[in-house]
Amino acid sequence: MTLADDAVTTVLVVDDEPLARRRLIRMLRRMDQVAVVGEAADVPQAVAEAARLKPDLLLLDVQMPGGDGFGVLESLHDAAPQTIFVTAFDQHALRAFEVDAVDYVTKPVDPLRLAKAIERAVAAIAARKLAAEVAALTTTVSDLRAGLADATAPNPALWVKQRGGLLRVDIDDILYATAERDYVQLHMGSKTCLYPDNMAALETALAAHGFVRVHRSTLVRLNAVQKVQRGGDGKLALQIGDGISLPVGPTYIASLRSRLGAGLVCTFLQPRAADSC
């Protein structure tokens, strides 16, 4: 027998008759690139050996003590290897192919007929392995594409109407925003601009980008916060950059505390917490 590739196909022989098992094993050992890795005489032993050895192929009898060959495949579920039924009874052939058996060989087994069945099984095993490799490669390619898309995606931005056109404001550049009547003032360090929407709408738009509402009229990017302070009046304020202090409204303290994390919990719990806390 000539096989398409150099891989060894491992085989588990399952038959309740010792003479039948030995005859099958002798035939298999005459075939190139086929290795018998084990044998079993009944259903429980077949299930245990298949799970332990994980062979590429089962040569499986139908009628055995403790059940039948179909019960072996049911017990193995998706872990069942490719299967060739080898039996003295031809009435089970239809059911064998219903469970996706590669072939159905009747006893007494002709060596040439068995060799043909093995060739079919090897081809089916190669096709299954190729399909698994293609699926894994497809997943890898999809993950790489997603990562590349994330790496090359433009920075999210807001577009602000200016005289004569639109100004792009990268969200990563915004430190905080303050309400200005029907508009919102965006603060980007020394630069500012008016965004034509209200604070609630902007809060929704920027929630996924690390911004949190800290006051009825203030929205802050969390990673721009350098310090949390409590003033002499006991009120909290956030320090953003040099000389910028933003008050925290009492109703927003709980949500701010949960977003900043446990490291700053003491600031909120102590009546007059030290700045170093």
CORRA-V975226 format. One record per residue. RES is the residue in one small letter. OMEGA is omega in radians with two decimals (* if undefined). NEAR is the number of other ideal C-beta (glycine too) atoms within 8 Angstrom. D_LAST is the distance of its C-alpha to the last C-alpha in Angstrom with 1 decimal. Layout:
BEGIN
res=RES omega=OMEGA near=NEAR d_last=D_LAST
res=RES omega=OMEGA near=NEAR d_last=D_LAST
END
This chain:
BEGIN
res=m omega=3.13 near=7 d_last=78.5
res=t omega=-3.13 near=4 d_last=76.6
res=l omega=-3.03 near=11 d_last=72.9
res=a omega=3.14 near=6 d_last=71.0
res=d omega=-3.03 near=5 d_last=68.2
res=d omega=-3.10 near=4 d_last=67.7
res=a omega=3.09 near=7 d_last=65.3
res=v omega=3.11 near=6 d_last=66.5
res=t omega=-3.12 near=14 d_last=66.7
res=t omega=-3.00 near=11 d_last=65.8
res=v omega=2.97 near=14 d_last=67.9
res=l omega=-3.11 near=18 d_last=67.8
res=v omega=-3.09 near=13 d_last=71.3
res=v omega=3.13 near=15 d_last=71.5
res=d omega=-3.10 near=13 d_last=74.9
res=d omega=-3.14 near=8 d_last=76.2
res=e omega=-3.11 near=7 d_last=79.4
res=p omega=-3.14 near=6 d_last=79.1
res=l omega=3.13 near=6 d_last=82.1
res=a omega=3.11 near=11 d_last=80.7
res=r omega=-3.11 near=12 d_last=77.3
res=r omega=3.13 near=8 d_last=79.0
res=r omega=3.10 near=9 d_last=81.2
res=l omega=-3.12 near=14 d_last=78.3
res=i omega=3.10 near=11 d_last=76.4
res=r omega=3.12 near=8 d_last=79.5
res=m omega=-3.11 near=12 d_last=79.8
res=l omega=-3.10 near=14 d_last=76.1
res=r omega=3.07 near=8 d_last=76.4
res=r omega=-3.09 near=6 d_last=79.1
res=m omega=3.11 near=10 d_last=76.8
res=d omega=3.00 near=6 d_last=74.8
res=q omega=3.02 near=10 d_last=71.0
res=v omega=-3.12 near=11 d_last=70.9
res=a omega=3.06 near=8 d_last=69.4
res=v omega=-3.08 near=12 d_last=69.9
res=v omega=3.13 near=8 d_last=66.7
res=g omega=3.09 near=9 d_last=67.7
res=e omega=-3.12 near=11 d_last=70.0
res=a omega=-3.03 near=12 d_last=69.8
res=a omega=3.14 near=11 d_last=72.5
res=d omega=-3.04 near=11 d_last=71.0
res=v omega=-3.14 near=14 d_last=68.3
res=p omega=3.13 near=7 d_last=65.5
res=q omega=3.14 near=9 d_last=66.1
res=a omega=3.14 near=16 d_last=66.1
res=v omega=-3.12 near=11 d_last=62.8
res=a omega=-3.11 near=9 d_last=61.2
res=e omega=3.11 near=13 d_last=62.7
res=a omega=3.12 near=17 d_last=61.8
res=a omega=-3.10 near=9 d_last=58.2
res=r omega=-3.01 near=6 d_last=58.1
res=l omega=-3.10 near=10 d_last=60.1
res=k omega=-3.12 near=7 d_last=59.2
res=p omega=3.05 near=12 d_last=62.5
res=d omega=-2.97 near=9 d_last=63.4
res=l omega=3.00 near=16 d_last=66.5
res=l omega=2.84 near=15 d_last=68.0
res=l omega=-2.83 near=12 d_last=71.8
res=l omega=3.03 near=13 d_last=71.9
res=d omega=3.14 near=13 d_last=74.8
res=v omega=-3.06 near=12 d_last=75.0
res=q omega=-3.11 near=8 d_last=76.5
res=m omega=3.04 near=15 d_last=74.9
res=p omega=3.10 near=7 d_last=74.2
res=g omega=3.13 near=6 d_last=71.1
res=g omega=3.09 near=8 d_last=71.2
res=d omega=-3.10 near=9 d_last=72.0
res=g omega=3.13 near=16 d_last=70.6
res=f omega=3.08 near=9 d_last=69.1
res=g omega=3.08 near=9 d_last=67.1
res=v omega=-3.12 near=17 d_last=65.7
res=l omega=3.11 near=11 d_last=64.4
res=e omega=-3.13 near=7 d_last=63.0
res=s omega=-3.11 near=8 d_last=61.0
res=l omega=3.13 near=12 d_last=59.6
res=h omega=-3.09 near=6 d_last=58.7
res=d omega=3.14 near=4 d_last=57.1
res=a omega=-3.13 near=8 d_last=57.2
res=a omega=3.09 near=10 d_last=61.0
res=p omega=3.01 near=13 d_last=62.5
res=q omega=-2.98 near=11 d_last=65.5
res=t omega=2.93 near=14 d_last=68.5
res=i omega=3.05 near=16 d_last=72.3
res=f omega=3.09 near=15 d_last=74.2
res=v omega=-2.99 near=14 d_last=77.1
res=t omega=3.10 near=14 d_last=79.4
res=a omega=-3.05 near=4 d_last=83.0
res=f omega=-3.09 near=8 d_last=82.6
res=d omega=-3.08 near=7 d_last=82.6
res=q omega=-3.13 near=4 d_last=81.9
res=h omega=-3.03 near=11 d_last=78.1
res=a omega=-3.10 near=9 d_last=78.0
res=l omega=3.14 near=6 d_last=76.9
res=r omega=3.13 near=8 d_last=74.0
res=a omega=-3.13 near=11 d_last=73.0
res=f omega=3.06 near=9 d_last=72.7
res=e omega=3.09 near=6 d_last=70.8
res=v omega=3.02 near=9 d_last=68.0
res=d omega=3.02 near=6 d_last=68.1
res=a omega=3.13 near=10 d_last=70.1
res=v omega=-3.10 near=11 d_last=71.1
res=d omega=-3.10 near=10 d_last=74.7
res=y omega=-3.06 near=12 d_last=77.0
res=v omega=-3.12 near=12 d_last=79.5
res=t omega=3.09 near=9 d_last=82.3
res=k omega=-0.08 near=8 d_last=83.9
res=p omega=-3.00 near=3 d_last=85.9
res=v omega=3.04 near=12 d_last=83.5
res=d omega=-3.10 near=6 d_last=85.2
res=p omega=3.14 near=8 d_last=83.4
res=l omega=3.11 near=6 d_last=83.7
res=r omega=3.11 near=9 d_last=82.4
res=l omega=3.13 near=14 d_last=79.4
res=a omega=3.10 near=11 d_last=78.8
res=k omega=3.12 near=9 d_last=78.8
res=a omega=3.12 near=12 d_last=76.2
res=i omega=3.10 near=15 d_last=74.0
res=e omega=3.10 near=10 d_last=74.2
res=r omega=-3.12 near=10 d_last=73.1
res=a omega=3.13 near=15 d_last=70.2
res=v omega=3.11 near=12 d_last=69.1
res=a omega=3.13 near=9 d_last=69.1
res=a omega=3.12 near=10 d_last=67.1
res=i omega=3.12 near=13 d_last=64.5
res=a omega=3.13 near=11 d_last=64.2
res=a omega=3.12 near=8 d_last=63.7
res=r omega=3.14 near=9 d_last=61.0
res=k omega=3.13 near=8 d_last=59.1
res=l omega=3.12 near=8 d_last=59.5
res=a omega=3.12 near=8 d_last=58.2
res=a omega=3.13 near=8 d_last=55.1
res=e omega=3.12 near=8 d_last=54.5
res=v omega=3.12 near=8 d_last=55.0
res=a omega=3.12 near=8 d_last=52.5
res=a omega=3.13 near=8 d_last=49.9
res=l omega=3.12 near=8 d_last=50.6
res=t omega=3.10 near=8 d_last=50.4
res=t omega=3.14 near=8 d_last=47.0
res=t omega=3.13 near=8 d_last=45.9
res=v omega=3.12 near=8 d_last=47.3
res=s omega=3.12 near=8 d_last=45.7
res=d omega=3.13 near=8 d_last=42.3
res=l omega=3.12 near=8 d_last=42.9
res=r omega=3.13 near=8 d_last=44.1
res=a omega=3.11 near=8 d_last=41.0
res=g omega=3.12 near=8 d_last=38.8
res=l omega=3.12 near=8 d_last=40.9
res=a omega=3.11 near=8 d_last=40.8
res=d omega=-3.09 near=7 d_last=37.0
res=a omega=-3.07 near=6 d_last=37.0
res=t omega=-3.12 near=5 d_last=39.6
res=a omega=3.13 near=5 d_last=38.6
res=p omega=3.09 near=4 d_last=37.9
res=n omega=3.09 near=6 d_last=34.5
res=p omega=-3.03 near=7 d_last=34.3
res=a omega=2.96 near=9 d_last=35.0
res=l omega=3.10 near=10 d_last=35.8
res=w omega=-3.06 near=8 d_last=39.1
res=v omega=3.13 near=12 d_last=39.2
res=k omega=3.10 near=6 d_last=42.6
res=q omega=3.12 near=8 d_last=43.4
res=r omega=3.09 near=3 d_last=46.6
res=g omega=3.13 near=3 d_last=49.1
res=g omega=-3.12 near=5 d_last=47.1
res=l omega=3.11 near=7 d_last=43.8
res=l omega=3.09 near=9 d_last=40.6
res=r omega=3.08 near=7 d_last=38.5
res=v omega=3.11 near=14 d_last=34.8
res=d omega=-3.12 near=9 d_last=32.9
res=i omega=3.14 near=11 d_last=30.1
res=d omega=-3.13 near=7 d_last=28.0
res=d omega=-3.09 near=8 d_last=28.3
res=i omega=3.10 near=15 d_last=27.0
res=l omega=3.10 near=12 d_last=23.4
res=y omega=-3.14 near=13 d_last=23.7
res=a omega=3.14 near=15 d_last=26.6
res=t omega=-3.13 near=10 d_last=27.4
res=a omega=3.09 near=12 d_last=30.3
res=e omega=-3.08 near=8 d_last=33.4
res=r omega=-3.10 near=4 d_last=36.0
res=d omega=-3.11 near=5 d_last=37.8
res=y omega=3.03 near=10 d_last=36.0
res=v omega=3.09 near=14 d_last=32.6
res=q omega=3.10 near=12 d_last=31.4
res=l omega=-3.09 near=13 d_last=30.0
res=h omega=3.13 near=11 d_last=27.7
res=m omega=-3.07 near=11 d_last=28.1
res=g omega=-3.13 near=7 d_last=26.6
res=s omega=-3.11 near=3 d_last=29.3
res=k omega=3.07 near=6 d_last=31.7
res=t omega=3.00 near=7 d_last=32.0
res=c omega=-3.13 near=11 d_last=34.7
res=l omega=3.11 near=10 d_last=35.7
res=y omega=-3.01 near=13 d_last=35.9
res=p omega=3.06 near=7 d_last=38.7
res=d omega=-3.13 near=7 d_last=37.0
res=n omega=-3.05 near=8 d_last=34.8
res=m omega=-3.12 near=12 d_last=31.1
res=a omega=3.14 near=6 d_last=31.7
res=a omega=-3.14 near=8 d_last=34.0
res=l omega=3.10 near=13 d_last=31.6
res=e omega=3.12 near=11 d_last=28.8
res=t omega=-3.10 near=7 d_last=31.2
res=a omega=-3.04 near=7 d_last=32.3
res=l omega=-3.08 near=14 d_last=28.9
res=a omega=-3.11 near=7 d_last=27.2
res=a omega=-3.09 near=3 d_last=28.3
res=h omega=3.03 near=9 d_last=26.8
res=g omega=3.12 near=7 d_last=23.1
res=f omega=3.13 near=13 d_last=23.1
res=v omega=3.11 near=11 d_last=21.6
res=r omega=-3.13 near=10 d_last=22.6
res=v omega=-3.13 near=13 d_last=19.8
res=h omega=3.12 near=10 d_last=22.4
res=r omega=-3.06 near=6 d_last=26.1
res=s omega=-3.06 near=6 d_last=26.8
res=t omega=3.07 near=14 d_last=24.1
res=l omega=-3.02 near=14 d_last=23.7
res=v omega=2.98 near=14 d_last=21.0
res=r omega=-2.98 near=12 d_last=21.2
res=l omega=-3.09 near=10 d_last=17.9
res=n omega=3.01 near=5 d_last=18.1
res=a omega=-3.12 near=10 d_last=18.4
res=v omega=-3.13 near=12 d_last=14.9
res=q omega=-3.07 near=6 d_last=13.0
res=k omega=3.03 near=7 d_last=10.0
res=v omega=-3.07 near=11 d_last=9.1
res=q omega=3.01 near=10 d_last=9.5
res=r omega=-3.09 near=10 d_last=10.8
res=g omega=-3.14 near=8 d_last=14.0
res=g omega=3.10 near=3 d_last=16.0
res=d omega=3.11 near=4 d_last=17.9
res=g omega=-3.12 near=7 d_last=15.0
res=k omega=-3.12 near=8 d_last=15.6
res=l omega=3.07 near=12 d_last=13.3
res=a omega=3.10 near=12 d_last=14.2
res=l omega=3.09 near=13 d_last=13.9
res=q omega=3.13 near=11 d_last=14.5
res=i omega=-3.14 near=12 d_last=17.5
res=g omega=-3.09 near=9 d_last=18.9
res=d omega=3.02 near=3 d_last=19.8
res=g omega=3.14 near=4 d_last=20.0
res=i omega=3.14 near=9 d_last=19.9
res=s omega=-3.08 near=9 d_last=17.7
res=l omega=-3.12 near=12 d_last=18.6
res=p omega=3.07 near=10 d_last=18.3
res=v omega=3.11 near=13 d_last=17.4
res=g omega=-3.10 near=10 d_last=20.2
res=p omega=-3.10 near=5 d_last=19.6
res=t omega=-3.10 near=4 d_last=21.9
res=y omega=-3.07 near=12 d_last=19.9
res=i omega=-3.08 near=11 d_last=16.5
res=a omega=-3.13 near=6 d_last=17.5
res=s omega=3.11 near=9 d_last=19.0
res=l omega=3.14 near=11 d_last=16.1
res=r omega=-3.12 near=10 d_last=13.7
res=s omega=-3.13 near=7 d_last=16.4
res=r omega=-3.12 near=8 d_last=16.9
res=l omega=3.06 near=10 d_last=13.5
res=g omega=-3.01 near=7 d_last=13.1
res=a omega=-3.10 near=4 d_last=11.4
res=g omega=-3.11 near=5 d_last=8.5
res=l omega=-3.12 near=11 d_last=7.1
res=v omega=-3.10 near=9 d_last=9.0
res=c omega=3.14 near=8 d_last=6.6
res=t omega=-3.07 near=11 d_last=6.3
res=f omega=-3.05 near=10 d_last=10.0
res=l omega=-3.10 near=6 d_last=10.9
res=q omega=-3.11 near=8 d_last=9.8
res=p omega=-3.14 near=4 d_last=12.3
res=r omega=-3.06 near=6 d_last=10.4
res=a omega=3.12 near=11 d_last=6.6
res=a omega=3.13 near=5 d_last=5.4
res=d omega=-3.09 near=6 d_last=5.4
res=s omega=-3.13 near=3 d_last=3.8
res=c omega=* near=8 d_last=0.0
END
